[in-house]
Amino acid sequence: MAISEFEIKKCEKAVEKFLSTHRPPTHLRNEVDLGYRIKNQSVEIFETRPHWNDKSEKIETPVAKTTYVKRQKIWKVYWHMSDMKWHGYEPTPEVSSIEAFLVLVGEDKHCCFFG
């Protein structure tokens, strides 16, 4: 089940605040930038860059993902490994809010999200 419209707006506001402090400077955003998407009950943060072989094409590299589990009222945290799959973030597999997820990603203590 997808999260409610209220939760979506709350997520958008929180993620946009996060991106406003973590995106590269404006003059570099054609070369590298951060974005996000909300789909069903998940929020995904990704990096965009021009394709190495065709600069007019943008490619996305996953950074971090969280999925809301309504029954438990928690957000599960995932990171994208080199095997191209999402894996539970073992140091902190779940958080209580979207804001807590964004703090975790921003700190990136174990260099799993941004490398």
VOPAGU-2260 file (C-alpha; in pm, 1 decimal, decimal comma):
REM VOPAGU-2260
SITE   aa  ch    i         X         Y         Z
SITE  MET   A    0       0,0       0,0       0,0
SITE  ALA   A    1     127,6     346,6     -88,4
SITE  ILE   A    2     181,8     607,9     178,2
SITE  SER   A    3     -84,9     875,3     224,8
SITE  GLU   A    4     -89,4    1212,0      46,7
SITE  PHE   A    5      -5,7    1377,4     378,4
SITE  GLU   A    6     300,1    1151,1     423,0
SITE  ILE   A    7     405,8    1213,8      62,1
SITE  LYS   A    8     400,4    1591,9     117,5
SITE  LYS   A    9     591,5    1549,8     442,5
SITE  CYS   A   10     852,6    1335,2     263,8
SITE  GLU   A   11     883,3    1581,1     -23,8
SITE  LYS   A   12     940,9    1870,1     214,4
SITE  ALA   A   13    1201,2    1678,2     418,0
SITE  VAL   A   14    1389,8    1543,7     115,3
SITE  GLU   A   15    1391,7    1881,5     -59,2
SITE  LYS   A   16    1537,6    2036,9     255,8
SITE  PHE   A   17    1803,0    1762,4     262,7
SITE  LEU   A   18    1886,7    1815,4    -104,9
SITE  SER   A   19    1913,4    2191,2     -60,6
SITE  THR   A   20    2212,2    2133,4     168,8
SITE  HIS   A   21    2366,0    1830,8      -7,4
SITE  ARG   A   22    2338,8    1913,5    -377,3
SITE  PRO   A   23    2651,5    2038,2    -552,2
SITE  PRO   A   24    2684,7    2410,5    -630,7
SITE  THR   A   25    2458,3    2535,2    -910,2
SITE  HIS   A   26    2740,3    2566,4   -1165,5
SITE  LEU   A   27    2825,2    2194,7   -1128,8
SITE  ARG   A   28    2473,7    2050,6   -1149,3
SITE  ASN   A   29    2501,2    1978,6   -1523,2
SITE  GLU   A   30    2788,3    1745,1   -1437,5
SITE  VAL   A   31    2658,8    1587,6   -1115,7
SITE  ASP   A   32    2342,0    1636,2    -916,1
SITE  LEU   A   33    2114,4    1466,4    -665,2
SITE  GLY   A   34    1748,1    1383,9    -710,3
SITE  TYR   A   35    1477,2    1175,1    -553,1
SITE  ARG   A   36    1158,9     987,0    -628,8
SITE  ILE   A   37     871,8     864,7    -419,1
SITE  LYS   A   38     708,5     546,0    -539,2
SITE  ASN   A   39     448,5     353,0    -342,1
SITE  GLN   A   40     585,7     349,6      14,4
SITE  SER   A   41     952,2     411,3     -78,9
SITE  VAL   A   42    1171,0     717,7    -107,6
SITE  GLU   A   43    1485,2     683,3    -317,3
SITE  ILE   A   44    1773,8     929,5    -344,8
SITE  PHE   A   45    1993,6     907,3    -653,8
SITE  GLU   A   46    2280,4    1084,3    -824,7
SITE  THR   A   47    2255,3    1200,1   -1187,8
SITE  ARG   A   48    2544,0    1248,1   -1430,0
SITE  PRO   A   49    2584,3    1269,1   -1805,5
SITE  HIS   A   50    2648,0     930,3   -1965,4
SITE  TRP   A   51    3020,3     889,0   -2030,9
SITE  ASN   A   52    2961,0     801,3   -2396,1
SITE  ASP   A   53    2673,1    1040,9   -2471,9
SITE  LYS   A   54    2674,6    1364,6   -2271,9
SITE  SER   A   55    2315,8    1442,8   -2377,3
SITE  GLU   A   56    2191,1    1134,7   -2189,6
SITE  LYS   A   57    2167,1    1139,5   -1809,2
SITE  ILE   A   58    2226,8     829,1   -1600,5
SITE  GLU   A   59    2113,6     768,7   -1243,4
SITE  THR   A   60    2315,2     601,4    -971,7
SITE  PRO   A   61    2119,2     492,4    -663,0
SITE  VAL   A   62    2238,9     640,7    -332,9
SITE  ALA   A   63    1991,2     544,4     -59,1
SITE  LYS   A   64    1638,8     414,4     -16,5
SITE  THR   A   65    1388,1     390,7     264,2
SITE  THR   A   66    1058,4     205,2     270,9
SITE  TYR   A   67     776,5     276,0     513,8
SITE  VAL   A   68     627,4     -25,0     693,0
SITE  LYS   A   69     289,7     103,6     805,8
SITE  ARG   A   70     205,9    -187,3    1035,9
SITE  GLN   A   71     524,4    -134,3    1237,9
SITE  LYS   A   72     540,4     244,7    1187,3
SITE  ILE   A   73     907,7     230,0    1086,7
SITE  TRP   A   74    1119,3     320,6     786,7
SITE  LYS   A   75    1352,7      43,5     664,0
SITE  VAL   A   76    1688,0     170,9     538,1
SITE  TYR   A   77    1867,6      34,5     229,0
SITE  TRP   A   78    2193,0     100,3      50,1
SITE  HIS   A   79    2287,5       2,8    -304,2
SITE  MET   A   80    2581,7    -234,6    -325,6
SITE  SER   A   81    2812,6    -303,6    -618,1
SITE  ASP   A   82    2603,7    -611,5    -704,1
SITE  MET   A   83    2338,5    -359,0    -822,7
SITE  LYS   A   84    2088,3    -466,4    -554,7
SITE  TRP   A   85    1942,3    -292,8    -251,7
SITE  HIS   A   86    2056,3    -432,7      82,5
SITE  GLY   A   87    1943,3    -356,8     436,2
SITE  TYR   A   88    2172,9    -105,4     600,5
SITE  GLU   A   89    2303,9    -320,5     884,4
SITE  PRO   A   90    2437,5     -53,4    1119,4
SITE  THR   A   91    2086,8      97,5    1135,0
SITE  PRO   A   92    1833,0    -119,4     949,7
SITE  GLU   A   93    1533,9      92,5    1049,6
SITE  VAL   A   94    1451,3     441,2    1172,2
SITE  SER   A   95    1141,5     604,1    1312,8
SITE  SER   A   96    1100,0     889,3    1062,2
SITE  ILE   A   97    1194,0    1018,2     718,7
SITE  GLU   A   98    1396,4    1290,1     891,2
SITE  ALA   A   99    1598,3    1028,2    1082,7
SITE  PHE   A  100    1667,4     850,2     752,9
SITE  LEU   A  101    1796,1    1171,2     596,7
SITE  VAL   A  102    2023,5    1240,7     894,8
SITE  LEU   A  103    2164,2     887,8     859,5
SITE  VAL   A  104    2227,6     935,0     486,7
SITE  GLY   A  105    2378,3    1279,6     539,1
SITE  GLU   A  106    2619,9    1153,8     804,0
SITE  ASP   A  107    2714,4     845,7     596,4
SITE  LYS   A  108    2936,8     720,7     880,8
SITE  HIS   A  109    3021,3     394,5     701,1
SITE  CYS   A  110    3057,5     547,4     352,0
SITE  CYS   A  111    2784,3     323,6     212,0
SITE  PHE   A  112    2564,2     589,1      53,0
SITE  PHE   A  113    2801,9     839,6    -106,7
SITE  GLY   A  114    3116,3     629,1     -97,1
